[in-house]
């Protein structure tokens, strides 16, 4: 499964809308129905594009109020470059274990209820995307980014942003090449995300670190079968 190429086009169109109309931060975007009509696509395609914009911080959602213009997270000057091989992908996932395990542990110490709620919201949005039969890749990335934001350390956030293309590629690769049945894989990933969310919510840093590591190691196992 992969992101619809149409969503990439709509993503670019929405970026152009924000820039050409000079929409200021916190400006409300048109609703999904109107955006779908403007772009000539279905609402699910618009939702994929919006999810990607949200994962990058360019857009944020207010429950019951719609989507609003945000402020994109600044990327580091360093470029990690594309993943060139299967061993490269494994090294990347190992690196994520180190970075995101600590990020999750720090997030468990967060005292900002809004940031903590955002983690749970992102997880539910991912599950909703799966329930609609959508890939949920951008929602998956948004969940991990929400954890980085709750860590309270901007360098975790910047690193996640700088690695977004590699993360997107790795998620797609695990899903497309994993020998594990789709139903089993989806069940396991959903459970792993829930364990991460619950550990952070109850403030258990060590459990959050362990749950994140097990989730990412699970990705390695799903891809490499070991």
C-alpha positions in Angstrom: 0.0 0.0 0.0 1.2 3.5 -0.7 0.1 7.1 -0.6 -2.0 8.1 -3.6 0.1 10.1 -6.1 -3.0 12.4 -6.2 -2.3 13.3 -2.6 1.1 14.6 -3.5 -0.4 16.8 -6.1 -3.1 18.1 -3.6 -0.3 18.6 -1.0 1.5 21.0 -3.5 -1.8 22.7 -4.3 -2.6 23.4 -0.7 0.9 24.7 -0.1 0.4 27.0 -3.1 -3.0 28.1 -1.6 -1.4 29.0 1.6 1.5 30.9 -0.1 -0.4 32.6 -2.9 -3.2 33.8 -0.6 -0.6 34.9 1.9 -2.5 33.1 4.7 -1.2 34.1 8.0 -0.5 31.7 10.8 -3.8 30.6 12.5 -5.8 31.4 9.4 -8.6 28.9 8.8 -8.4 26.8 5.7 -11.5 26.0 3.6 -13.3 22.8 4.6 -12.5 19.4 3.2 -15.5 19.5 0.9 -14.5 22.8 -0.6 -10.9 21.8 -1.0 -12.0 18.5 -2.7 -14.0 20.5 -5.2 -11.2 23.0 -5.8 -8.7 20.3 -6.4 -11.0 18.0 -8.3 -10.4 15.0 -6.0 -12.2 13.0 -3.3 -12.2 13.9 0.4 -9.9 10.9 1.4 -7.2 12.3 -1.0 -7.6 15.8 0.6 -7.3 14.2 4.1 -4.1 12.4 3.1 -2.6 15.7 1.9 -3.8 17.5 5.1 -2.3 14.8 7.3 1.1 15.3 5.6 0.8 19.1 6.1 -0.1 18.5 9.8 2.9 16.1 10.2 5.2 18.9 9.0 3.6 21.5 11.2 2.3 23.5 8.2 -1.3 22.9 9.3 -2.9 22.1 12.6 -6.4 21.0 13.5 -8.8 22.3 16.1 -11.5 19.8 17.1 -14.8 20.8 15.5 -13.3 23.9 14.0 -11.3 22.7 11.0 -7.7 23.1 9.8 -5.6 26.2 10.4 -2.3 27.4 9.0 0.6 26.5 11.3 4.3 27.1 11.3 6.5 24.5 9.7 9.2 23.0 11.8 12.6 24.3 10.7 14.7 21.5 9.1 18.3 21.1 10.0 20.9 22.2 7.4 22.3 18.7 7.3 20.8 16.3 4.8 20.7 12.6 5.7 20.1 11.7 2.0 18.0 8.8 0.7 18.1 5.2 1.9 20.1 3.3 -0.7 19.9 -0.3 0.4 18.2 -2.8 2.7 21.1 -2.7 5.2 20.8 1.1 5.1 17.1 0.8 6.0 18.0 -1.5 8.9 20.6 1.0 10.1 18.0 3.8 9.9 15.5 1.8 12.0 18.3 1.1 14.6 19.0 4.8 14.7 15.3 5.6 15.2 15.3 3.2 18.2 17.9 5.3 19.9 16.4 8.7 19.1 12.7 7.9 19.5 13.1 5.7 22.5 14.6 8.6 24.4 12.1 11.0 22.9 9.2 8.8 24.2 10.8 8.7 27.7 11.1 12.5 27.7 7.5 12.8 26.5 6.4 10.7 29.5 7.7 13.5 31.7 5.7 16.2 29.9 3.3 18.2 32.0 1.5 20.0 29.2 -1.9 18.3 28.9 -2.4 19.7 25.3 0.8 18.0 24.1 -0.2 14.8 25.7 -3.7 14.9 24.3 -2.2 15.5 20.9 -0.3 12.1 21.1 -3.6 10.3 21.8 -5.4 12.3 19.1 -2.8 11.4 16.5 -3.0 7.7 17.4 -6.8 7.7 17.0 -6.5 9.5 13.7 -4.1 6.8 12.5 -6.6 4.1 13.6 -9.4 6.0 11.9 -7.4 6.1 8.6 -6.8 2.4 8.8 -10.6 1.8 9.4 -11.3 3.8 6.2 -8.9 1.5 4.3 -6.3 4.3 3.9 -2.5 3.7 4.3 -2.3 6.1 7.2 1.4 6.8 6.6 1.2 10.5 7.2 -0.9 9.9 10.3 1.7 7.4 11.5 4.4 10.0 11.1 2.3 12.6 12.8 1.9 10.3 15.9 5.7 10.0 16.2 6.2 13.7 15.6 3.7 14.5 18.4 5.8 12.4 20.8 8.9 14.4 19.8 7.0 17.6 20.4 6.0 16.5 23.8 9.7 15.7 24.6 10.3 19.3 25.3 13.5 19.3 23.3 13.4 21.1 19.9 16.3 19.0 18.6 14.2 15.8 18.7 11.6 17.7 16.7 14.1 19.0 14.2 15.7 15.5 13.8 12.3 13.9 13.1 11.5 16.6 10.5 14.9 16.2 8.9 14.3 12.4 8.7 10.7 12.6 7.4 11.4 11.4 3.9 13.4 8.5 5.1 10.7 7.6 7.7 8.0 7.7 5.0 10.1 5.5 2.8 10.9 3.0 5.5 7.2 2.7 6.6 6.2 2.0 3.0 8.9 -0.6 2.6 8.0 -2.4 5.8 4.4 -2.6 4.7 5.1 -3.6 1.1 7.9 -6.2 1.8 6.9 -7.7 5.1 6.1 -11.4 4.8 3.7 -11.1 7.8 0.0 -11.2 7.0 -1.6 -7.7 6.8 -4.2 -8.4 9.5 -1.5 -9.7 11.9 0.8 -6.7 11.1 -2.0 -4.2 11.6 -3.0 -5.7 14.9 0.5 -5.7 16.2 1.3 -2.1 15.2 -2.0 -0.9 16.6 -1.2 -2.6 19.9 2.4 -1.2 19.9 1.2 2.3 19.4 -1.4 1.9 22.2 1.3 0.7 24.6 3.5 3.8 23.8 0.6 6.2 24.2 -0.5 4.6 27.5 3.0 4.6 29.0 3.5 8.3 28.1 0.0 9.2 29.4 0.7 7.6 32.8 4.1 9.3 33.0 6.2 6.1 33.0 9.4 7.1 31.2 11.0 3.7 31.2 7.9 1.9 30.0 7.5 4.5 27.2 11.2 4.0 26.2 10.7 0.2 26.1 7.4 0.4 24.3 8.9 2.6 21.6 12.0 0.4 21.2 9.8 -2.7 20.9 7.7 -1.0 18.3 10.6 0.0 16.1 12.4 -3.4 16.7 9.0 -4.9 15.6 9.4 -3.0 12.4 12.8 -4.5 11.8 11.3 -8.0 12.6 8.4 -7.4 10.2 10.8 -6.5 7.4 13.6 -8.8 8.0 11.8 -11.7 9.7 14.1 -11.7 12.7 
